[in-house]
Every structure is written in C-alpha cells, then in structure tokens.
C-alpha cells in the first residue's frame, strides 16, 4: 500500500520561517569590491541586493528571524586544499576577516538579526546554523543573496539534506550573468525546493498577519 504522506506544511507560515541571506557583502556586491575588480558584472546584483533588504525588513515586521550569513576568510580558515580549488591558489581571496570587503553592502544588522560567519560556500559547513534554526523552531528556510548558483545554491542543497524546507526567493538572489542565475534556479526546481518571488512572500506574510489580527 502507498505510504500515507503527512499534511503538506505551509512553507511560508511566519511561525516556522526564517530568512537566510547569503553573502550580501562588499566584495561580492560593491562596484569597488573584489569580484568587480576581477571582472564580474556586479551591476547585475544591485537590484537583488535591494530586494533582499526589503525581504529582511518585511521578515522583521512579520516576526520572521533573519540570519545574515557572512563569508569570512583568514589564514586560519583557508586550507591548502581550499585555496587550490582554483587553478591559481595565489589569487586574492574575498572577504578577509576585518576587511571592508567582508562588511555587509549598504546595510547593517539590526537588533534581533543573527550573524552567521562562514568559511565555505555552504552556510551549514562548520557553523551552528542548523542547530540554531532547530532550537528556534524554524523548519522552513527562505534563501536570498549572492550568488544564486554558488553559495546560495550550496546552502539551499545542504538545508534540504538536513531536513529543512527550502524556498528560493528568486528576485532576491543574483549572479554576475543571467545564465548563472538561471542555472541555480533550475537546480532548485529540479528537486531541491520551491521558487517564489518577493511579492508572493510578502502577500503570504501579510495575509497571516491579517488572520492573526482578526483572531
């Protein structure tokens, strides 16, 4: 007999959601950051950066916690194997601890936000993020940030493997080419989660808020 499935969860319910904002930092987003100096078109991530900030503001208003994942590197974190993932292990590394490049781009955390330092592509590698989310009762994760097919996708895939619901908020994510962005979107829709827009998320949260006020 076919297995009876549990009731489909409401992945946008504010009571179970958390926003996971990935690598919204100067080295990845600012015109003077490292990726721009290395030739990436950071103009393509400016609108997603602003929309991600709108998502975070709406989350705070709706009682949804915000986890700001901050890429940070140093000699202590960067093994020889990590540095040699690229053909040139001597090239400049992004987001050095204490540098301007590691700072958040155009915004700062507010009271109640959770800053999660990471040293690899995924926000779940060598961090306490999974345990922190479970302790807070947050089982449905909404991903925003840069870049879509690298650190965002890596984090989202790991979230699914750790038994979290995962949603890519597509227009709050960006990459340096449209092809790279779409590659990440296709990977999510192929079996890792759902893809939603900022407007869809805001509508769901405000509807939940209205229901709560009526009750």
N, C-alpha and C positions, 0 to 999 in steps of 0.2 A: 504493500500500500504506500502511496506517496506520503512523504513526511508532512505533517501539518506545520505550516510556517507561522511564526509569531506575527502579531499585528504589526503592520508596516509603521515604523516610527515617523513622527513629524520632525524631519531633519532641520527645519527652520524654527522650531519652537524656542523662544528665548530662554526657557528654563534649562535647556540642555546644550545650547550652542556656545561656541567660543570662536572668536576671530583669531586666526593665525596669520600675522602679517610678516612676510618674509623679506629680509634684506633691503628694506627701503632706506638705503644709506647713500652717502655722498659718492663713494667710489663706484656705485652701480647706477646712480640716477643723475648726478650733478654734471653739468657741462664741463666742469674742471676736474671731475673725478677720474679714477684710474681707467675705467672702461672707455670713457670718452677719449682719453689720451692714447689708448691703444687702438682707436679707430672705430669703436662701436657707436652706432647712431642712438645716443641716449635721448634724443628728441622724441623717440617713439615710446618712451616710458613715462613721459611727463603727465599725460592725461591719466593713465592708470595710477600714477602716484597720487594725484589729487583725488581720484575716485576712491582709492584705498583709504585716504584720510577721511572722506565722507562716510565710508563704511564704518570706520572706527568710531567716529563721532556718533553715528546712529546706534552702534552697538552699546556705547556707554549710556546713551539716553534710554535704551531698552533694557538695561541691566545685564547685557551680554559682556563677559570679560574679554579683554583684548590682550593677546600675547604678542609682543613685539620681538621677533627673532632677529638677533643682531650678530652678523658674521664678524668674527674677531680672530685674528691670526697673530702668532708670535713664533719665535724660535722654539719655544716650549711645545707648541701645538703642531708645528709643521714638520712631520717626519720626512725622511728621505724619500719614502715611497709616495707620500702625498705630493711632494714637490716634483717628483718625476712622473706624475700623471700626464704632464705636458711634455712635448719634445724639448722645450728649453726650461730646465729646472731653475735657471738663474734669473728668469724674468721677474719683474716686480710683482709682489704679491699684494692682493687687495686687503683693505680693512685691517691694517696693523693696529694692535691694541694701543689705545690712547691717541690715535691719529684722527685728523679731521675727516679723512676718508671713511673711517668707521662710524662717524656720527650719523644720526638719522637726518635725512634730507628734507629740510624745510619744516620740520616739526619736532616736537619733543614729547616724551611720555608724560602723561598726566597722572595724578593720584589714582591709584587703583589699577593702572596698567601693570602688566607683568613683562619684564625684560628678560629674554632668554638668550644668553650668549651661546653661539655655536661655532664649531671649527671645521665642519664638513658640510657637504651640500644639504643633507637632511637635518631638519630641526630636532630629530629624535635620536641622533647618534651622539653618545657621550653627554647627554643632557638629562635633566629631570622632568622634561616637559610631559611625557606620558603619565608619570605618577602624579604630577601636579594637576593635570586635567582630570584624572580619575578622582583625586581627592576632592576636587571642586564639583564633581558630578557632571562633568562636561563630556558628552559622548558623541557630539556632532560638531565637526570642525569645518569652518568656512575659511578657505585659503585665499589670500591676496598677496601681491608682491611681485618681485622680480628674481630671476627671470622665469617665465612660465614653464619652459621645458627643462630647466636645470634645477635650481634649488626649490622652486615651488613644487614641481612635479615629484622630485625626490622625496620631499617631506610628505606630500599627499600619499604617495605609494606606501611609505612606511606607516603612515597613520592607518591606512586600510589593513595592513598586515598586523597591526596592533589592535584591531577590532574597534576602531572608531569609524563612524560615518564620515565621509569626506565629500565636500562640495567645493568646486572651483568657482569662485566669483569672477567670471571671465573678464569683464571690463574693468576689474580692479587688479588685473595681472598684466604684465607687459614683458616684451622681449625686444631685442635690437633689430629683428626682422619679423615681418608678418609670418613668414614660413615657420620660424622657430616658435612663435606664439601658437600658431595653429597646430604644430606638432604636439605641443603639450596638451592642448585642448582635445585632440584626437586620442591621445593616450588615456586621458581621464574617461572619455566617453566609451572607450573600448572595454572598460570593465573595472575601473577603479572608483567611480563615484558619479555624481551628477554635476552638471554645469548650469549655473544660474547667473543672472545679471544683478547688478546693484539694485535696480528698481524692484526686481522680484523680492529680494531680501528685505528691503525697506517696507514694501507693502505687507509682507508676512508679519514682520515685527510690529508694525503699527496696528494691523488687524488684531494681533494677540493682545496688544496694549488696550485697544478699544474693548475687547471682550472682558479683559480684567477690570476695566473701569465700570462696565455695565454690571458685572457680578458684584 
